[in-house]
Amino acid sequence: MPERLTEMLLDTWTPLIILWITVLPSIYMAPMNQSQVLPSGSSTGLKRLNEEQRVLNRSKRGWVWNQMFVLEEFSGPEPILVGRLHTDLDPGSSKIKYILSGDGAGTIFVINDKTGDIHAMKRLDREEKAEYTLTAQAVDRDTNQPLEPPSEFIIKVQDINDNPPEFVDGPYHATVPEMSVVGTFVTKVTATDADDPVYGNSAKLVYSILEGQPYFSIEPHTAIIKTALPNMDREAKEEYFVVIQAKDMGGHMGGLSGTTTVTITLTDVNDNPPKFAQSLYHFSVMEDVALGEPIGRVKANDLDIGENAKSSYDIIEGDGMDIFEITTDAQTQDGIIRVRKPLDFETKKSYTLKVEAANIHIDPRFISGGPFKDTATVKIVVEDADEPPVFSSPTYLLEVHENAALNSVLGQVTAHDPDVSSSPIR
C-alpha cells in the first residue's frame, strides 16, 4: 500500500477507535494529543492498538450489580427470586457458569448456574440475621477457569412489621409530689421494637395512655409522663394505676402494640395544719406530785405524714404558765404536760392553760393556706393530799421542879391539820 494511502487510512481510523473506547462504561483511556497518533506508514500500529484495546476491556470488565433484597418471613409456594448475578462478559451464551459461596449458599440461597438467578429457599427472619455476605464466581463451563475475579456482595433481609413493641423495663413505679402544677414531670417509659428502625415505620413508635386520664398525660414521641390535673391531693387519693400503650407504624391503623403499667404514688407535702382532737381537756393531779411527773397528754392530729406531720407544743396563755410545761413525744407526737413547781391544794385548787400545736416544717408554697397551728384549752384540778399534822412551833421549852408530883402538867404543845377537812389530831 502506498505510504500516503496508509497515512490517510490511519488518520481516518484513529478518531473512530478513540470514540469506541470512550463510550464503554467500564473503560478508561487518557485523551490523545497530536503526539500520540500512530506512526506514519506502520500497518502493525493499528493491530497493536486493537490488541491493547481488547486487553484493556478485559481488565476493566466486571460484575454488574443491583442491590439485592429478600422479604423476611416470606413463605410462598415457590422459592422467592432474590436477584440475578450478571457479568458483562456474558453475551447470553451457555459458556459461563455461575457459582455461589458464602453465608447460606446452597442451603438458604441457591443459584441457577446458567442464568445467575438466586432464589431463597427458606423463610428468613431479619431479627435473627439482617444480611448475608456471599461470593460470586463466573467460570468457563468447559474448563472451570475463572472468567472474572471472585466478587463479594450482600443480600439484605428486608424488614416487615412482625414484632410488637415491648417495654423491657416494665412495669414501672414512679412518684410525684401531691398538689403539683399541670405539666410536672413524673417519669419516662421506653419501649423497644425489634423491627428495622431505618426501613419504613415498622419501629416508629407512638405512645398513648389507655388508663389514667384525666390525671396524667404522655408525650406521644418521647414517652414522658406528666401531670394533667392540678392540685391532686394525696390525702384524697394516694396511688394511681396508669396503662401505657406503644404502637408502631407511627401509631397508624394496622400497627402492632404493646402495653405496660405505671403505678404512680403521690408523695406528701405539708398542705395540712395540725388539729387538736378536742378543744377542751380536763386533768387532775395530786398536790404532792413529784416535779417533772407527767399529768396528762394532748394530741394534735395532722393528715400529712412523716416530717410534714411533726408539731411542737407550747403553753401560750393561762394562770399556770410558770407552774406547768409541755413537751413533744418524739414517737407519738403527743404533747406531754408536766409539773415544774410544787402544787398546794390549800393555796390554789385549779389552773387553766391554753396550749398550741404548730407544724415544725412549713412549705412556703402553701403558707397562704395557713395558719399551720391549732390551740386547745387545758383545765387542771389540784386534789388534796392527806398531809400530816403540823406543830405550832418547831421547838418547845418546858420546866419542871425536881420534886414535882407524878402526872403534873408541865406545859402544852399544839398542832393543826393543814388539810381542808381538818381531821382530829391525837
Summary of the structure (lengths in Angstrom):
residues: 426
radius of gyration: 53.2
end to end distance: 177.6
largest distance: 199.1
contacts: 1168
relative contact order: 0.08
helix: 13%
strand: 35%
